[in-house]
C-alpha cells in the first residue's frame, strides 16, 4: 500500500556516510573521507531529529564497510522517502572546491562526473559487494524506468530546494553546484535520492571547513531547512492533485 503523502507523517530520511571499513575513501593530511562523513552524518541526523518531522536512519553507524547494494537495502527497509549519500572527494588535479549536489543520470554527462562515479562504484569491489549496473533483466529494467518517471521530477525538486538552502546559508558551492552522474548508490527507482559532495578534501579551505564544527552545523542546518521546504512544497502539490 502506498505510504501517506509527505507532510502528513514524519519524513523518513536515510543518510549514507560514504565509504567505510576497508574503503577509506579520499585521504588527505591523515584524514579519511569515511571518518569525516560519518561525523557529519551523525550531526546532520541530530539536526533533523531536533527540527521535528523527520525520522532518520544511517546506512552505517561505525567505521564499517557497507556495499552499494546494502546501502540501498537499508533505505528500502526503512521505507525511505529520501536518500542522501554524503561524500567529500579529492581531486589529483585542478582547484575544485565547494559543495555539489548530484542526481542520477543514465550516463555521465562529462568526463569528470564519469570518473567520480567510477571511483565511488569501484570501491564497492573492495568488500565483495554487488555491482548493480548489470543486475536488471529487461522486464525489471522497464519497470524501474517507469518508477523513475515519477521519482525523477520529485528528486530534482528536492535537489533544487537543497541547493537554494545551502546558498541561502552563505556556504560555498562548486562552480557547477547541480550536476548529474551515474552513481549506482542513487539507482533505487522509488526513492528520491541525491549525492551531496560536501566539499573537496583536496581544497585546503574545504578540508578546514569539514573539520570545523561550526561550519558543519551550518551545512547541517541548510540541508535540514532545504528538506523541510521540499516536504512542504510536495505536500502542497499532493493537496492540489487531490482536489
ABEGO torsion letter per residue (X at the ends): XBBBBBGABBBBBBBBBBEEEABAEBBBGGBBAAAAAAAAAAAAAAAAAAAEGBBBBBABABBBBBBAAAAAAAAAAAGBABBBBBBBBBBABEABBEBBBBBBBABBABAAAAAAAAAAAAAAAAAGBBBAAAABBAAAAAAAAAAAAAAAAAAAAAAAAAAAAAAAAGBBBBABABBBBBBAAAABAABBBBBBBAEBAABAAAAAAAABAAAAAAAAAAAAAAAAAAAAAAAAAAAAAAX
